[in-house]
Amino acid sequence: MTGPATAPRFGSAPFALSVLDNAHTAVGSTVEDAYRAVIDLAQLAERRGYHRFWMSEHHAMPAAATPSPQLMLARLTGETSRIRLGAGGVMLPNHAPLVIAEQFRMLDALAPGRIDLGLGRAPGTDAATAAALRRHRTANDEFPQQVVELLGFLADRFPPGHPYHAVHAVPGPWQAEQNRVPAPATAPEAWILGTSAQSAQLAARLGRPYAFALQFGGGDAAAALDLYRGAFRPSPVLAAPYAASSVGAVADHDAERAEAQARSAAMAMLRMVTRRSYALLPPDEVAEHPATDEERRVLDGYTERFVNGTPARVASRLDALHARTGADEIMLVTMGPSREAHRRTVDLIADHYAPEPPGA
């Protein structure tokens, strides 16, 4: 048995390749512009043969326009035909597991066999907004239990005596049985997301695919993926471990232009860690910022972490990431204030590994 997470290698790359879009809205751009650009990028990724297109969940951030990625995914089911679509991820402590199971079952009915559900613990926002979303302080501690509950709703399988044994996510197998029609042939593919040993251990214990979010910080992806593979327990949905790593990326034939885009994203991260709003400023405004030594250190660190440069340099960094971690799949997190730069990155990396678009 091979797990449904398994993806083909991308052209000459030794790994599968996918895209994650934060629906970035830069200073001077509208949300409507961003949504149109998201659709365009998903269609481009599909044409170029990428395996998945994921979207993130963020709240109260000027530069991120997807507080509900599942709503955008519903639109994308009608705008694409082959590429897998998913949330990377749904921050489960913000939600009731039954509601998420219902929403992603609906998405799977719209695009059977193409829906991924990445599950994360972080709030995806600042502390005050997290309090407005979660209402109680123990939400993070309950994440493993919430995941198990959600998987029970997705599978429509709770043991007799369980409080939710008679509660069913609709659409799903129970509804089909009641209506005397065949049960759905597919289901959303559930992933565990994270940046820590705890998330790796949870994914391994549940026998689920695991994605490490390298774009958020300096976490040790290699150690987390090694832990995941070493502790993995086969499950009915996945026979062997399958791991991905997401990484911020900007590719451009003009290396300086790529670095300017990456540095704008780095400035947004600096603003966030210093308790200002996550906003994407124009590159010239970032260049003129009178940074302190400490700010410059943070900016330099994030700029370097978001792999940037010519297509060959970006690809060499991706190859090195694969060599270091053994990731089965690498997900490009398109970065920077220019939506055209996002398109360019997806196109140029595809050109590097697979010069001819699949099916062309």
Secondary structure, 3 states (H helix, E strand, C coil): CCCCCCCCCCCCCCCEEEEEECCECECCCCHHHHHHHHHHHHHHHHHCCCCEEEECCCCCCCCECCCCHHHHHHHHHHHCCCCEEEEEEEEHHHCCHHHHHHHHHHHHHHCCCCEEEEEECCCCCCHHHHHHHHCCCCCHHHHHHHHHHHHHHHHCCCCCCCCCCCCCCCCCHHHHHHCCCCCCCCCCEEEEEECCHHHHHHHHHHCCCEEEEHHHCCCCHHHHHHHHHHHCCCECCECCCCEEEEEEEEECCCHHHHHHHHHHHHHHHHHHHCCCCCCECCHHHHHCCCCCHHHHHHHHHHHHHCEEECHHHHHHHHHHHHHHHCCCEEEEEECCCCHHHHHHHHHHHHHHHCCCCCCC
